[in-house]
Every structure is written in structure tokens, then in C-alpha cells.
Amino acid sequence: MKTIYTIGHSIYKIEEFGGLLKQNQINTIVDVRSTPYSKFAPQYNKELLKQYLKQNAICYIYMGDMLGARYEDKNLLFDDGKVNFKKVQETKNFQDGILRLERGIDKGYNISLMCSEKEAFDCHRFGLISEFLSKILININHIYPDKIIPHKELEQRLLKKYEKKIPVVDLFHPNVSIEEQLKLAYELRNIDIAYNAITNEGDDE
């Protein structure tokens, strides 16, 4: 089964970040930030990061223009201005980005998606990108400082968080499937974390 990783650079010292990559044999970073710069951790500004990774024999690829979280196109937004992840996933641009990832995996690259959020659960790399990858049967592992969390584990957390807002199997919903529960839970997570093109808030990249 194809496997891909994700990581958030947070405010780690660059050496700590590099250590996590080496620890997990990552040789390719795919930057999925819409804006590849950081006010709080300038060591992760695109040019500096690319230079550091090159010095450590790690390839840097920018794909925030294909797999990022910020959009202004009204066709990709909910009425309140928040980005609709499902609409984004349907675009040719997004799907071309996914195809590039698949080709990279097929060529033997050990890839980690990178965004700014330390917690994958709060980031579009979980709710937008990983959700799509999991549906096409790609195994996803989320890198944390002290552990690796499988995507399925985060999905269980997702179901737990929204358990009072999604149908469960009972007398009134005897045929509810785990797939239906996850679909609704992802939609709720989308609303909670998505970038808002009107207020310019959300998805802190």
C-alpha cells in the first residue's frame, strides 16, 4: 500500500524539524502552504527552508498552489465565505496535485506533506488532503515530535468530537455506516477549520 506522511513545522528549531524528517526517512518535503512564509518561524520561509533541506539531501517541492487551503473563487466557497473542501477536491488543479503525489510515491520518494500547524487535526492537510488520499487507499501517517499517529486514529478522534452531531446506529438510524458518519464528521471539521475568504481568518498557515 502506498504511504505518505504529513508534518507541521510549528515553531520547531530547524534542526529539530530536520531530525524528525531523518528519523522517519523522509527524503521529500511537499510544502502545501498557500503562502510559504511564516511570521513566527522565519526559518520556514520558502527560500531558507529549501536551502536547509538541500544541505541535508532532502528535496523541497512547493505545491501550495495546487493543494493549499486558501481560495477566493466564489465557486469554491460556502455562502459565509469559508472554503468548501469538497468543491476544492473536485477541481482539476487539486486532482493534478494528488496525481503528482502518487507519481512521486511510485518513483520511490518518501514524501511528507508540510504545513504550519503542529496539530494535523486542526489543519487542512488532514481535513482536505488526507481525507481525499485515504479514499484512494493511500496510507497516511502524521508526524509529531514524540510519535507517529496513523490517519485512522485521527479519524476516530474526528468521530468522537462530533458524535453528538452525527447519526449513530439506533432505532431511528439502523443502517448508518461508518463511511456516512465519517463523511458528515469531515464536513463539520471543514466548517470549523476552513479559511474564510471574506474575513481572512482560519487555517493558520
N, C-alpha and C positions, 0 to 999 in steps of 0.2 A: 504493500500500500504506500502511495506517495505521502511524504511527510513535509510539513513546513512549520516553522517556528514564528513566534511574534515576541517583540520586546518593546518596552517603553524606556526611553533614555532618562526620563525624570531629571534629577539634578545630580546623578552619579558623577563622580570624577571620571574623566575619560579612561583612565587606567582600569577602574572598576568595571566600566562598561566593556572594555576590551577583554577583560578577564572572563566575564560572563560569556562572551562570544566564543572565546577559545575553549572554555570549559564544555561548551555544547557543540564544538567542532563546526561553528558557523563560518563559512567562507564567503558568504554574500549577504550584504545588507540591502534590503529594498526599502527605501525611505518613502512612506506613504503619507507624510505630512503635506497638506495643501500648500503651506508656506514653510519651507525647510530652514527656518531660523528660530532661535529661542531667545527671548528677553532674559530669562532666568538662568539659562545654561548656555552661554555663547559658544562653549566648546563644541556644541552640536550644530552650529551654523554650517550649512552645506559644505562650504569650501574647506573649513577646518576639519570637519568630520571626515570628508573624503580623503584628505591628506593623511590623517592619522590612520585610517583604515588601510590605505595603500601601503604605509610603512609597516603594517602588520599583516600584509599579504591577504587582506580581506577586500573583496570587490564591493564598490558602492554603486548602487543604481537608484536614480531618482524616478519614482512613479506616482508622486502625489498628484500629478496632472491626470492620472488615469484611475487611481484608487484612493484619492483623497476624500475628505468629508465635507468640504465646503463648496457649495454651489449657489449660484444666483439665478439660474434659469427657473422661471416660474413653473415650468412643466415638471420640475423635479422637487417641488416644494409642497408641503401641506398648506392649507389656507392660512395658517398662522405664521407662515414663513419658515418653518422648520424643514430640514431636508428629509425627504421621503426615501429611505434606504431601498425600498422595493423598486421605486422608479429608477434610482441610480443603477441598480443591478441589471435593469433591462436595457441600459444604454450600450451601444456598440463600443464606446470608449472603455467602459468598465470591463466588459467581457473580453476585449482585446488585452486589457491588463491582466486578467486572470489567465488568458491563454499564454501570455509571456511568462507568467509564474510557472505554469505547467511545463512549458518547454525548458525552462531553466532547471526544474527538478529532473526532467528526463535526461538532461545533459550532465547530471551528476552534481550540480551545485547544491550545497546545504544552505538553504535560504532562511533568513529571518526577516519578517516584516518589521519595520521600526516606526513608531510614532513617539509622541512625547509623554503620554500618560503612563505612569508607573503601573497603574491598575488596569489590566486589559478589559475588565468588566465595564469600566467607565469610558471605554474608547471605541471608536468606530472600527478599529482593527478586529474587535470581537463582534459587534453588532451588525456591521456591514460586510466586511471582507470575510472573516472566518465563518460567519453564518452561511455565506454562499459557498465557500470552499468545502464546508462539511457536507453540503448537499450533493457535491460532485465527488464525494468519497475521498477527499484528501484529509489525512490525519493532521491535526493541529496541536502543537504544544506551546504553551505560553511560559516564557522565561521570567522568573522572579529571582531576586538576589539569593534566596536560600532554597529554591525548589523549582521544579517544573510542574505546571498544572495542566493536565490534559483538557482539551476543549470540552469533552463530555462532562467533566467535573464542573466547569463553569456553567454549562447548560443546566445542571442540577441546581446550581445556585440561582440561576435565572428563574427556574420553575418555582423554587422556594420563595423568591422575592415577590412574585406576582401570583402566588397561589390563591389569594382571595379575589383576584380579578379575572381568573381564567376558569373555565368549566372543569369540573372533576367528574370522574365516573361515579354516578349515583343514580337514584331512581329516575331523575329527570334527564340525565345525560348518560345513558348506559353504553353508548358507543363512542365516547370520546377517546381519541387515540393520543399517544404521546406526541405524534407529529403535529396534531392540531393544537395541543397545549403549547408546544414549543413555538409554533407559528405565531400564536397570539402573544406569548410572552416576549418574543423578539420584537413584535410590533410595539408593545408597551415600552420596551427598553429603548427603541428607536426614538419614541416621543420624549423620553426622559433625557437622553444624552445628545440628541442631534443639534447641529449648528443651526442657528436661526439667521437667515439672510436679511431679515428686517432689523433685528436688534443687534446683530453681530455678536451674539452670545452663544455659548455652548461648544462642546467638543474642543476643549482647550488644547490646541496644537502648539 
